[in-house]
C-alpha cells in the first residue's frame, strides 16, 4: 500500500516508521522545520513518490485542512484533516454550536475578545472558571483552571501583560467537578467503526498533577465493548449525522467530564490524539495498522479489531520540555532500545550503525508502551521499557497507574449507576 502523511510537528513520523516496517511505501512531509529530524535515518528517503488514487493521504494533525480538502475534492483517499476539522479544534464557539446541534451537553461558556470585559464577567459571576485560549492565543498560552475569582482575575492580568500585541480571543467556561475521559470514534466515510475507545490521560509534568502542562504525560486506552455505554451514547455516538454531512473520515474524539449531574463535553480532538493514538494503534490494535487505515479511508471498514484489556503509554521527555521557549538538545545518546515495537518515537533519529539519539525539537523523546489485563498490568509493562531506556535527564511520571486506575473506577461506578 502507499501512504502520504502530512504532518505539522512530525508526530506522525513514528506512524510512518510502523507503516514502513509493515512493508508499505511511505512518504512523510513534516511542515515544522524544528521537527525535520524526527526519525531521520530510520525512514527511507522516497524519491519520485507519485500521489495516485491508490495512495492514502493521512493528516496526523489539524492545520492543513484546506490542502486536505483539495486532495479529497480531486478524488484522492484522505484520512483525517479538513477545513471543518480545523475549525472544530481552533474555534471553540463553533465547536460549542456543533455540540448543541447534536444535543450534547456542555458547561456554560462565554467567549471574549476583550480583557476588561472578561474581568468584569469574572467579578460578576463569582464562580470557579476555566480559561481556554482561542484564535491567536491558542497554543501560545495554556488553558487554566482557577481556584477562585481572585485567582482567575490574576491570570487574566498576567496573560494580558504577556501578550500586549495579540488580539485576545478566549473562552471562560464553568468549572465542573468530575472525572475527565476522552471517547474516540473512527468514522469510515459514512459510518462509525465499532468499538469506540476511551482514554484517561494526565497532562502535568510531575506526580500528583503538579507542574506545567505538556499536553500529555501518560495515558491508558481501552476498547469500549459495552454497546450501551452511557459515555459513548451521550458524546461521540450523537455525531454520526454531522460527520456524514461534512464528509469526515478518520478519528474524532470528544473530551468530556463525567459528574454527578451528567456528562458534559469540553472539546473536540478531530485528529490523531497524541499520545492516545500511538498507544491505541501500536499496542491495542490486533490487525496491521496499514490495513486498518486503508480500509477506513476507503469506507469499507466495519470493525476495529482490538485486543481485550488495556494499553498504557508513558511519555519520556528531556528538559526544557514542556517549555517551548528553548529547544532540547540534539544528538543525546538514547540506549536500551533495540527496536520500536514497544516504544513510539517522537524526537528520535539514527545516530550511527547501532545507535539512536535525540533529534532536538521539543524534547518529547517518545512513548514507552505496555499492555495488560488491568490498568496496573499495562502500566507495569510500560514502566519496564521506561526504566530500561538510558537517557541523560530523562523525565517521566511514576504515578500514572494509581491516578488512572482511580479515575477508571469512578467512570465504571457511573456507568453501573446508569445501567
C-alpha positions in Angstrom: 0.0 0.0 0.0 1.0 3.7 -0.3 0.7 6.3 2.3 1.5 10.0 2.2 1.5 11.6 5.7 1.1 15.3 6.1 2.5 16.3 9.5 2.6 19.6 11.3 5.2 18.8 14.0 6.5 15.4 12.9 4.4 13.5 15.4 3.4 11.0 12.7 7.0 10.0 11.9 6.6 7.1 14.3 3.5 6.1 12.4 5.3 6.3 9.1 8.0 4.1 10.6 5.4 1.5 11.6 3.9 1.5 8.1 7.3 1.1 6.5 8.1 -1.8 8.8 4.8 -3.4 7.6 6.2 -3.2 4.0 4.3 -0.2 2.7 5.6 2.6 0.6 5.5 5.7 2.8 6.4 9.3 2.5 6.0 12.0 5.2 6.0 15.7 4.8 6.9 17.5 8.1 6.0 21.1 7.8 7.6 22.4 11.0 11.4 22.9 10.4 12.2 22.3 14.0 10.9 18.7 13.7 12.6 17.7 10.4 15.0 15.4 12.3 12.2 13.1 13.6 13.0 9.5 12.6 15.8 10.8 10.3 17.9 7.9 9.2 15.1 5.5 10.1 12.7 6.3 7.3 13.7 5.5 3.8 14.2 8.5 1.5 11.5 8.2 -1.1 12.1 9.7 -4.5 9.6 10.2 -7.3 6.7 9.5 -5.0 3.6 9.8 -7.0 0.4 10.5 -5.1 -2.0 8.5 -7.2 -5.6 7.4 -6.4 -4.5 4.4 -4.5 -2.4 6.5 -2.2 -4.0 7.1 1.2 -3.3 10.7 2.3 -3.1 10.9 6.1 -3.1 14.0 8.2 -1.6 13.4 11.6 -2.9 16.8 13.0 -5.1 19.7 12.2 -3.9 22.8 10.4 -3.7 21.6 6.8 -7.5 21.4 6.2 -7.7 23.4 3.0 -4.9 21.3 1.5 -6.6 18.0 2.6 -9.9 19.2 1.1 -8.2 19.8 -2.2 -6.9 16.2 -2.2 -10.4 15.0 -1.2 -12.1 17.0 -3.9 -9.7 15.7 -6.5 -10.9 12.1 -5.7 -8.0 11.0 -3.5 -8.3 8.8 -0.5 -7.9 11.1 2.6 -7.9 10.1 6.2 -8.1 13.0 8.7 -7.8 16.7 8.1 -10.4 19.1 6.7 -11.3 22.7 7.0 -14.2 21.6 9.3 -11.8 19.7 11.5 -9.5 22.7 11.7 -12.5 24.9 12.8 -13.7 22.3 15.4 -10.3 22.5 17.1 -9.4 26.1 16.7 -12.9 27.8 17.1 -14.4 26.9 20.5 -17.5 28.9 19.8 -18.1 26.9 16.6 -17.5 23.6 18.4 -19.9 24.6 21.1 -22.6 25.2 18.4 -22.0 21.7 17.0 -22.3 20.1 20.4 -25.6 22.0 20.8 -26.9 20.9 17.4 -26.0 17.3 18.2 -27.7 17.6 21.6 -24.5 17.0 23.6 -24.4 18.9 26.9 -21.6 21.3 27.6 -20.6 23.5 30.5 -21.8 27.1 30.4 -19.2 29.0 28.3 -18.7 32.7 27.4 -16.4 33.9 24.7 -14.4 37.1 24.8 -12.2 39.3 22.7 -11.5 41.9 25.4 -9.6 41.5 28.6 -11.5 44.2 30.6 -14.9 42.7 29.6 -13.7 39.3 30.7 -12.5 40.6 34.1 -15.9 42.3 34.7 -17.6 39.0 33.9 -15.4 37.1 36.4 -16.1 39.6 39.1 -19.8 39.4 38.5 -20.1 35.6 38.1 -18.2 34.7 41.4 -17.9 31.1 40.0 -14.9 28.9 39.6 -13.9 29.2 35.9 -11.6 27.7 33.3 -9.7 29.8 30.9 -9.5 28.4 27.4 -7.4 30.2 24.7 -8.7 30.7 21.1 -7.6 32.4 17.9 -4.1 33.8 18.1 -3.8 32.8 21.8 -4.3 29.1 21.0 -1.1 27.2 21.5 0.5 30.4 22.9 -0.9 30.5 26.4 -2.2 27.4 28.2 -5.7 26.6 29.5 -6.0 27.4 33.2 -8.3 26.0 35.9 -8.8 28.7 38.5 -9.2 28.1 42.2 -11.4 31.1 42.8 -12.4 34.6 41.4 -9.2 36.3 42.6 -7.1 33.6 41.0 -8.8 34.0 37.6 -8.5 37.8 37.7 -4.8 37.5 38.4 -4.3 35.1 35.5 -6.2 37.4 33.1 -3.9 40.3 34.1 -0.8 38.1 33.6 -1.8 36.8 30.2 -2.7 40.4 29.1 0.7 41.6 30.1 2.4 38.7 28.4 0.6 39.2 25.1 0.1 43.0 24.7 0.2 43.0 20.9 -2.1 40.0 20.4 -5.8 40.4 19.7 -7.3 38.4 22.5 -9.8 35.5 21.8 -10.6 33.1 24.6 -13.4 31.5 26.5 -14.3 31.3 30.2 -16.0 28.1 31.0 -17.9 26.9 34.0 -15.8 24.5 36.1 -17.5 21.2 36.7 -16.1 18.8 39.3 -15.8 15.3 38.0 -13.7 12.8 36.1 -12.3 13.6 32.6 -12.4 11.0 29.9 -11.9 11.1 26.2 -14.1 9.0 23.9 -13.0 8.4 20.4 -14.8 7.1 17.3 -13.4 6.3 13.9 -15.6 7.3 11.0 -15.3 5.4 7.7 -16.8 7.7 5.0 -20.4 7.2 6.1 -20.5 5.0 9.2 -18.9 4.5 12.6 -16.3 1.7 13.1 -17.0 -0.1 16.3 -16.0 -0.4 19.0 -15.3 3.1 20.3 -12.4 3.6 22.7 -11.8 5.6 25.9 -8.7 7.3 27.1 -7.7 8.6 30.5 -4.7 10.8 30.5 -2.6 13.2 32.6 -1.1 16.4 31.3 1.0 17.8 34.2 4.7 17.1 34.2 5.0 15.9 37.8 3.3 13.4 40.0 0.1 14.3 41.8 -0.7 16.6 38.8 1.9 19.2 39.8 3.9 21.4 37.5 3.4 22.7 34.0 1.1 21.1 31.4 2.7 19.3 28.5 -0.5 18.2 26.7 0.0 14.6 27.7 2.5 12.9 30.1 0.8 9.5 30.1 -2.4 7.7 29.2 -4.3 4.5 29.3 -6.6 3.4 26.4 -9.2 0.6 26.2 -11.8 -0.5 23.8 -15.4 0.0 24.9 -17.2 -3.2 24.1 -20.3 -2.1 26.0 -22.8 -1.4 23.3 -24.9 0.7 25.7 -22.1 2.7 27.3 -23.7 5.9 28.6 -20.5 7.9 28.0 -20.3 6.9 24.3 -24.1 7.3 23.8 -24.0 10.9 25.2 -21.0 12.1 23.3 -19.4 10.7 20.1 -22.4 8.5 19.1 -24.5 11.6 18.6 -22.1 13.0 16.0 -22.9 10.4 13.2 -25.2 12.6 11.1 -22.9 15.6 11.5 -19.8 13.7 10.5 -21.6 12.3 7.4 -22.8 15.7 6.4 -19.3 17.2 6.4 -17.6 14.1 4.7 -15.4 13.5 7.7 -13.1 10.4 7.6 -10.8 9.3 10.4 -10.7 9.5 14.2 -12.7 12.1 16.2 -12.6 12.4 20.0 -14.8 14.2 22.5 -13.2 15.1 25.7 -15.8 15.2 28.5 -16.2 15.5 32.2 -18.4 12.9 34.0 -20.0 14.4 37.1 -22.9 13.6 39.4 -25.0 15.8 37.2 -24.3 14.1 34.0 -21.8 14.1 31.1 -20.5 17.4 29.8 -18.4 17.8 26.6 -15.4 20.1 26.8 -13.8 20.0 23.4 -13.2 18.1 20.2 -10.0 16.3 19.1 -10.8 15.9 15.3 -7.4 14.3 14.5 -5.0 11.8 15.9 -4.6 12.2 19.6 -1.1 12.3 20.9 -0.3 10.2 22.9 -3.6 8.2 22.7 -3.4 7.3 19.0 0.1 5.7 19.2 -1.0 3.9 22.4 -4.1 2.6 20.6 -2.7 1.7 17.2 0.7 0.3 18.4 -0.5 -1.8 21.4 -4.2 -2.4 21.2 -5.0 -2.8 17.5 -4.8 -6.5 16.6 -4.6 -6.0 12.8 -1.8 -4.4 10.8 -2.0 -0.6 11.0 -1.8 -0.1 7.3 -4.6 -2.4 6.5 -6.8 -0.7 9.1 -6.1 2.9 7.9 -6.6 1.9 4.2 -9.9 0.3 4.9 -11.2 3.3 6.9 -10.2 5.7 4.2 -12.0 3.6 1.6 -15.2 3.4 3.6 -15.1 -0.4 3.9 -14.0 -0.8 7.5 -16.8 -2.3 9.6 -14.9 -3.2 12.8 -11.8 -2.0 14.7 -10.1 -5.2 15.8 -8.9 -4.6 19.3 -7.2 -6.8 21.9 -9.1 -7.0 25.2 -7.7 -5.3 28.2 -5.7 -2.0 28.4 -2.9 -0.3 26.6 -0.7 2.2 28.5 1.7 4.9 27.4 4.3 6.7 29.4 5.8 9.8 27.8 9.6 10.2 28.1 11.0 13.7 27.8 14.1 15.7 28.4 14.4 19.3 29.6 13.4 22.0 28.9 10.2 20.3 27.9 7.4 21.3 28.4 8.7 24.8 27.9 8.9 25.6 24.2 10.9 28.8 24.7 14.1 26.8 24.3 14.6 23.7 22.3 16.0 20.4 23.6 19.5 19.1 22.8 20.1 17.1 19.6 22.3 14.1 19.4 21.9 12.9 23.0 22.5 9.1 23.2 19.4 7.0 23.6 20.2 3.5 24.8 18.2 0.5 25.9 16.1 0.3 22.7 16.7 -2.4 20.1 13.7 -1.7 18.0 10.4 0.3 18.2 8.0 -2.5 18.9 7.2 -1.2 22.3 8.5 2.4 22.0 6.8 5.1 19.8 9.5 7.6 18.8 8.9 11.3 18.5 12.2 13.3 18.7 14.5 10.4 17.8 16.8 9.8 14.9 19.6 7.4 13.9 22.9 8.3 15.3 25.1 5.5 14.0 25.0 2.0 12.8 23.6 0.7 16.1 22.8 3.9 18.0 19.7 6.1 18.4 20.0 9.7 19.5 17.6 12.6 20.2 16.6 14.8 17.3 16.3 18.0 19.3 12.9 19.7 18.5 10.8 19.9 21.6 12.3 17.3 23.9 9.5 14.8 23.5 11.5 11.7 23.1 8.8 9.1 22.8 6.3 6.8 24.5 7.0 3.6 26.4 4.2 1.3 25.6 2.6 -1.5 27.6 -0.5 -3.7 27.7 -2.3 -5.9 30.2 -5.5 -7.3 31.5 -5.7 -4.4 34.1 -4.6 -0.8 34.1 -1.9 -1.7 36.7 -0.6 -4.5 34.5 -0.5 -2.3 31.4 1.5 0.4 33.2 3.8 -2.1 34.8 4.6 -3.3 31.3 5.2 0.2 30.0 7.4 1.2 33.0 9.7 -1.8 32.2 10.5 0.0 29.0 10.7 3.4 30.5 13.2 2.2 33.2 15.3 0.3 30.6 15.9 3.3 28.5 19.2 5.1 29.3 18.9 8.8 28.6 20.5 11.8 30.4 18.0 13.9 32.3 15.1 11.5 31.4 11.7 12.7 32.7 8.5 10.7 33.2 5.8 10.4 35.8 5.7 7.4 38.1 2.2 7.6 39.5 0.2 7.0 36.3 -1.1 3.6 37.2 -2.5 4.9 40.5 -4.2 8.0 39.2 -5.6 6.4 36.1 -7.0 3.4 38.0 -8.7 5.8 40.4 -10.4 7.6 37.5 -11.4 4.4 35.8 -13.1 3.2 39.0 -15.1 6.4 39.1 -16.2 6.0 35.5 -17.1 2.4 36.0 -19.2 3.3 39.0 -21.0 6.0 37.0 -21.7 3.5 34.1 -23.2 1.0 36.6 -25.5 3.6 38.1 -26.8 4.5 34.7 -27.4 0.9 33.6 
